[in-house]
C-alpha cells in the first residue's frame, strides 16, 4: 500500500497538474500529480491524486 498518495477532491475545473505541483510542493517533493479527466470530453472531473516522496510529507 502506498501511504504517500493523496486524494484531492473538490478542485476547480480549471486546475492543472502544474497547479497541484505548485500547491503541494510547499510541503515536500511531489513525485506525481494525476488530474482525473472525463474520457468523453477531456475536461477535469474535479479531483486528482498527488503522490509525495514519503509518507511523512503526505
C-alpha positions as CSV (number, residue, x, y, z in Angstrom):
1,X,0.0,0.0,0.0
2,X,1.3,3.4,-1.0
3,X,1.0,5.7,2.1
4,X,2.2,8.7,0.2
5,X,-0.6,9.0,-2.3
6,X,-3.2,11.7,-1.5
7,X,-6.7,12.1,-2.9
8,X,-7.5,15.7,-3.6
9,X,-11.2,16.5,-4.2
10,X,-13.4,19.5,-4.9
11,X,-10.9,21.0,-7.3
12,X,-11.9,23.8,-9.6
13,X,-12.3,22.5,-13.1
14,X,-9.6,24.9,-14.3
15,X,-7.0,23.3,-12.0
16,X,-4.0,21.9,-13.8
17,X,-1.3,19.3,-12.8
18,X,1.2,22.2,-12.6
19,X,-1.1,23.9,-10.1
20,X,-1.1,20.7,-7.9
21,X,2.7,20.5,-8.1
22,X,2.9,24.2,-7.0
23,X,0.5,23.8,-4.2
24,X,1.8,20.5,-2.7
25,X,5.4,21.3,-3.5
26,X,5.4,23.6,-0.4
27,X,5.1,20.5,1.8
28,X,7.7,18.3,0.1
29,X,8.7,16.6,-3.1
30,X,5.8,15.9,-5.5
31,X,6.6,12.7,-7.3
32,X,3.4,12.6,-9.4
33,X,0.2,14.5,-9.8
34,X,-2.6,12.9,-11.7
35,X,-5.6,15.0,-12.6
36,X,-8.6,12.8,-13.5
37,X,-10.2,13.7,-16.8
38,X,-13.5,12.8,-18.4
39,X,-12.9,10.3,-21.2
40,X,-15.5,11.8,-23.4
41,X,-14.8,15.5,-23.1
42,X,-11.2,15.5,-21.9
43,X,-12.1,18.0,-19.2
44,X,-11.3,17.8,-15.5
45,X,-13.6,15.7,-13.3
46,X,-12.7,17.9,-10.3
47,X,-10.4,15.5,-8.4
48,X,-6.8,14.3,-8.5
49,X,-4.2,12.0,-6.9
50,X,-0.9,13.5,-5.7
51,X,2.0,11.2,-4.7
52,X,4.6,12.7,-2.4
53,X,8.1,11.2,-1.9
54,X,7.4,10.0,1.6
55,X,4.5,9.3,3.9
56,X,5.8,12.0,6.3
57,X,5.4,14.6,3.5
58,X,1.9,13.3,2.7
